[in-house]
Amino acid sequence: MQYVRGMSQPAKSSRTPATTDAPESAAGSRAAAQRLKMRRELAAAAMELFATKGYEATTVDEIAAQAGVARRTFFRHFRSKEEAIFPDHDDTLIRAEAVLNAAPAHEHPLDTVCRGIKEVMRMYAARPEISVARYKLTREVPTLREAEIASVARYERLFTRYLLGHFDERAHADDANDDPLLAEVAASAVVTAHNHVLRRWLRAGGQGDVEAQLDHAFAIVRKTFGTGIGAGRATEPQPAAATASAQGEVLVTVARTDAPLDEVMRTIEQALKER
């Protein structure tokens, strides 16, 4: 697998000056914050009731009353009580996509995906007690487990699209049809590593340095799936090349910074043979 960073730049907005949009952006941010606050309050009310009454016995009306809002307010934020268990995934998915879109040109695409999914871990780590209770509940209620699996699939699709968009087509001239498979496998590996660490952390009651554990898991993924994947870059990759001086006193080599050592050595050996 080899990936390259895309060359395209986002189109500049034709609206000027920038200050024109400031009030609208501020209002939008406030509305988004209020929306997330209400979703979390409803989720907390739902979790409290599920713990005391049980999931099946709890109704939407009871959740709304527990949160101090009307039934219609609940349905403005969630379509069902199942959705109330996962109030932050929509916003977290947006943040993860923003990480991908803002990735620096020199960053390896697989590393970008690892940074993107860290937004999910931060979501869980921000409220450990809720996360632990939700984990226990999803183990007991099959419908919630299915909802959780559906949420995971959304992240996998996002990361697969991103990695597929960074393939070096010249490196896959003979097996271009495998590109979707390779991208999906790599994305799934990142998500699986994240979920493994997350479950272990939740089973431990939300204790421990989960980000350090996650970095360790990602290092394993990179070692296993990163072989042959070129680092992201803003320019077209240049093939390794080498020249030797006629006098044999100086040997100049040119190679990509991400080229494997054995490739660099072969380039040097070839240059020496051609003197």
C-alpha positions, 0 to 999 in steps of 0.5 A: 500500500502506498498513499500520497497527500492530495494536491488540491486546495480548498476553494477560497470563499468569495464572501468578504470581508471575513467579519461579515460572517462572525455574528452568524458563526458565533450564533451557530456555535452557541446553538450547537453548544446548547444542542449538545448540552441538551442531548447530554442532559437527556442521555444522563437522565436516560442512563439514570433511569436505565440503572434504576428501572431497567432499559426495557421498563423505561419510557421516553416520557419518563426520560423527558420528565427526568430531564425536565423537558417535554416529550417533543423536546426529546424527539427533537434530539433523538428518534428513540431511547436507543439513540439517547445512549450515544448522544455525542457520536454525530458531533464526534464524527464531524470533529474526526472528519475535520482532523482529516481535512486539516491534516498537514501535507507531510503527515502519513495518512495512516497517522492522520486517521489515528489522530482522527479516531482519537476524537472518539476516545476523547469523547468517552474519556471526557465523562468516564462514569457515563461511559463505563455505565453505558458500556455495561448497559450495551453488554446487556441490551442487544439493541444497544449493542447493534446501535453501537456497531452501527456507530463504529461502521460510520467511522470506518467508512469515513476513514476508508474513504480518506485512505482510498483518496490517498493511494498512489495509483502508479504503485498499483497499476497491476492491482488497482481493484485491490485499492478499496480492499487495502484501504478498508483493511487499514481503516478497520485495523485502526478502528479495531485497535482503538476499540480494543483499548477502549473496551479494556479501559472501560472494563477497568472502570475508566482508569489509566492513561488511555491515550498512552495505551492508544498510542502503543496500539497505533504503533502496532498498527503502523508497524503491521499495516504501514509497510510500503505506505508512502508518507503523505506529501504535497508534491509528487514522489520522486524516484530514488536516483544516484550519480557518482563522480567521474573521479570516484571521489564523491557519490551523490544520491537522491531518494525519498525520505520515506524510502526503505533502507534496502531501496537506498542501498540498492540505488547506491550499489547501482550507481557504483556499478555504472561508474 
